[in-house]
Amino acid sequence: MARVLVVEDDVDVASLLNHVLSSVGHEVAVAHDGGVGLEVAYEQHPDMVIVDWMMPIKTGIEVCSTLRADPDFSATRIMMLTARSSPQDVAQAKAAGVDDYVVKPFTPRQLRERVASLLAAS
């Protein structure tokens, strides 16, 4: 399975993501702000990063832009998981390098399917 980094400041959502992804065999690391998320990404080089948009220290957009600017992360899949849902938000996230955009609320099944699809495309 894959190494997945979850960067989510809401402890309950992060815990749910960890549970859902671990239950299907993924190795999951969790960071609760964008700054720590980047540190963990550089330490662990995950196969996939799931990042919230609105977080302390660095936003999800900043995390995505930073990772995409580094050639070492060109193959890393990035999913934005956020409550922001306007077409402008989606366009901004895609411009920052996001591979997939999922709007909260989400179901565990939807998350598993989107993660599997994104990882299969890499």
N, C-alpha and C positions, 0 to 999 in steps of 0.2 A: 504494500500500500504506500501511500505518500506521506511525506512530512508536511504538515500544514501549520502555518502560523496564524493565529487568530489575534487581531489587534482590535480590541473592543473595550470601551471604558465602562460599560454597564456590566457589572459583575454577574447578574443573572443571565443576561444574553450570552456572555462569554462562557459561562458554565454550561448552558444549553448547547452551544456550538461544540464545546469540548466533548460533551457526552454523545451527541449525535455523530460526530466524526470518529471518535474513539470506538464507538459501538460497531462500526464497519471496518475497523482495522487501521485507521490512519493514526500516525504518531502526531500528537497535537501539542503545540506550545502556545501559551497565552501571554499577551502583554496588554496592560490596561491603559496605555497612552501611546501616542505616535512616536515619541522619542524613544521609549523603551522598545517599541515595536521594531524600529530601525536597528537598534542595537542587537536585538535577538535575530533579526533577519541576517545581519552581517556575520553573526557568530554561527548560525545554524544553516544558512543557505537552504531554506525550505523549498519544496516543489511548488507550493501554493501559499499565497497570503490572502486571508479574508480580512478586510479592513472596513471599519466604520468610517463615516465621513467626519462627523462632529466629535472631536476628542480633544483633551488637553495636550499641551506641549506642541504637538504637530498634528495637523488635520490628516484625514485619510488621503486627501488630494496631495498634500505635501509628501506623505509616505510614498504614494504611488509615483509621483514625479521623481523623487530621489532614487527609488529603486530602478525606474526605467532609464535614468541617466547613467546607470552603472552597467556596463556590458556583462558583468558577472550574473546579472539578474534578467538577462534578455529572455531566457526560457522559463522563468518563474511565472506561473499563472497568478493573476491578481483578480480577486472578486471584491467589489464594493458592496457591502451589505448595510443599507441605510434607510432612514425614514424619508429622506429627501427624494421626491419623485417627479419633479418637473422635467420637461424635455431639456431645458437649459442645464439642469444638474447632470443629467445623463450625458449630455454633450461635453460638459466640462470634465467629467470623470473619464470619458473615453479619450479626450485630448490629453489627459494626464497619464494614460497608459493602461487603464483598467480593461481587462478582458471580458468581464461579465459584471452586470449590475443587477442586484436583487433588492427589491424594496421590502422593508419591514411593514407589517408582520409577514412572516414566512412560516411554512410548515416544515417539520423535520424531513418529510419525504421530498418536498421541493428542494430543500438544501442538499440532501444526499444526491439527488438526480443532477442538479446543476454542478455540483462539485465533481461528480463522476464524468459528466460530459466535458467539463473544462479540462480535467486532467487527461482525458482520452485524446483531446485535441492537441496536447503538447508533444 
